Amino acid sequence: MPKFLKNKDEFDTALSDAKAAKKWVVIDFTASWCGPCKMIAPKFEEMEKQFTNVAFYKIDVDDNDEVAEAQGISAMPTFKFFYDGVEEKSKTMKGANEAKLRSTLEEISK
């Protein structure tokens, strides 16, 4: 199950650990009250098991509003991808589009 990052320190540590390990990071910005977030959550967990070379995390925008705000999150779910500590903005996706999420993960896992 993807770990929830509870504050900016955990967010920064997750990115630096992945950078050191040369791994991609995908973060699901979610909210407990968000219907589409609940719909995609089990699929996100399944994908974590399939794409083991990618670090999967979640951020609850209500519990970690500092990072959500700094990342410009305006809709949930939003999935952001990072490599080498830097956001790959072209890969950011908003909404619970399982097919698009899976294809992006397949692309970065090559």
N, C-alpha and C positions, 0 to 999 in steps of 0.2 A: 504494500500500500504506500503510495507516495507520501512523503513526510510533509507536514505543514510547517512552513517557515513563519515563525511568530513575530519576528522583528527584523530591523535592518541588519543587525549583526549576523543573524542566521542567514539572511539573504546574501550578504557579502561573503560569508564563509562558504556557502554552497557554491557560489560562482568561483571562488578562488580554489576550492577543492577540485572542482570539475576542470578548471584550467590546468591545474597541476597534473591531473589524470588524463588530459587531452580528451575530455568527454564533452559532448553536447549537453545542454541543460534545457529542459522544457518546464515551464511554470504555468500551472493552471490557476489563473486569478478567478476566484469563485466566491459565492456567498451562500450561506445556509438556507436562505429564503428563495433562492433562484431555481425555478423549475428546470430550465434547460441545463443548468449546472448539475442538478441531481440526475438528469437523464444521461449525461455524458460521463459521469463519475465512474460507473462500473467499467465502461469501455476504456477510460484512461488507465484504470488499474490493470486491465488485461494487457494493454499496450506496454505498460511498464515491464511485465513479465516477458513480452516478446522482444522488445528492443532493449536488451540488457546493456548495450553500449551507450545508452542515453540516461542521464540522471533526471528523474521525474520528481517534481515538487508541486505543492499547492500553496496558495496564499489566500486566506479568507480576507476579503477586502475590508470587512468590518472589524476584524481582530488585528489586522496589520495595515491600518490605513496610511501609515507613513510611507511604506514601500509602494502601496497601490497608488497613492497620490503622486509620488516621485516618478512612477512608471507611466503615468497618464492614463490610468484605467478608467474608462467611461462606460463600459458594458461588460456584462458577465454572461457566460465565461469568456475570458480572453486568454489565449495561449501565446506565450512569448518564448522565443528560442534564443539561446545564448551560446556562443562558442568563444573560447579564449577570453572569457570575462566580458565579452562585448555582445550586445543585443544584435541579432540579425533581423533588422526591422522588416525586411521583405518577406519574412516567414511568419510574422505576427498574424494571428487570425482571431476574429471575434465570432462568437456563436458556437453552438454545439454541432458542428459539422464533422461527424466521425470520419467520413471518407477523406476529407481534406486533411484532417489531423493525421490520419494513418499515412497518406501519401507523402506528407511533409516528413514524417518520421522515417519512412522508407528512403526518401531522398537523402537525408542526412546520415543514414546508417550505412550508406554504400562505402 
